[in-house]
């Protein structure tokens, strides 16, 4: 089945220089998630992704893109910008993990606490959040998601094609393994 751009296909290709990537560039399967740090469904998918990464090892490359859904999730945009501010200091993945592991605590004082815990330059972190330095980066993710047909979170793409199945470990892992066998 061929994918229709804007409906079933990832319109912005994965770029090691632009995207937040875990796993080898030459992995046979690339899983892209558009997620929202405050969304309970994205939160439920977080440990599933961790398990899929552990099971697939070097066969899987995982990419996270921001898709904060506001106003339903009033702290999601700021949390996404906090993740990007941490990325500017080389600490995206540790911040990403803290945000999902503490989903109910995403107020500004919580974000500051996470920055301190990660030994970030907290003054720089807070200044970047206050000035919305990373808002454009978050907006780029939102726009690319919208062009790719993302309507809610989490939304996954496996090797560039939208995964419409469940994101529970069994069905998601089966889809990832199927993609690996086709590569």
LINDAKA-V632986 format. One record per residue. N is the residue number from 1. OMEGA is omega as a letter, one per 40 degrees, with the letter a starting at -180 (* if undefined). Layout:
n	omega
N	OMEGA
N	OMEGA
This chain:
n	omega
1	i
2	a
3	i
4	i
5	i
6	i
7	a
8	a
9	i
10	a
11	i
12	a
13	i
14	i
15	a
16	a
17	a
18	a
19	i
20	a
21	i
22	a
23	a
24	i
25	a
26	i
27	a
28	a
29	i
30	i
31	i
32	i
33	i
34	a
35	a
36	a
37	a
38	a
39	a
40	i
41	i
42	i
43	i
44	i
45	a
46	i
47	i
48	i
49	i
50	i
51	i
52	i
53	a
54	a
55	a
56	i
57	a
58	i
59	a
60	i
61	a
62	a
63	i
64	i
65	a
66	i
67	a
68	a
69	i
70	e
71	a
72	i
73	a
74	a
75	a
76	a
77	a
78	i
79	i
80	i
81	i
82	i
83	i
84	i
85	i
86	i
87	i
88	i
89	i
90	a
91	a
92	a
93	i
94	i
95	i
96	a
97	i
98	a
99	i
100	a
101	a
102	a
103	a
104	a
105	a
106	i
107	a
108	a
109	i
110	a
111	i
112	i
113	i
114	i
115	i
116	a
117	a
118	a
119	i
120	i
121	a
122	i
123	i
124	i
125	a
126	i
127	i
128	i
129	a
130	a
131	i
132	a
133	a
134	a
135	a
136	i
137	i
138	i
139	i
140	i
141	i
142	a
143	a
144	i
145	i
146	i
147	a
148	i
149	i
150	i
151	a
152	a
153	e
154	i
155	a
156	i
157	i
158	a
159	i
160	a
161	a
162	i
163	a
164	a
165	i
166	i
167	i
168	a
169	a
170	a
171	a
172	i
173	i
174	i
175	i
176	i
177	i
178	i
179	i
180	a
181	i
182	a
183	*
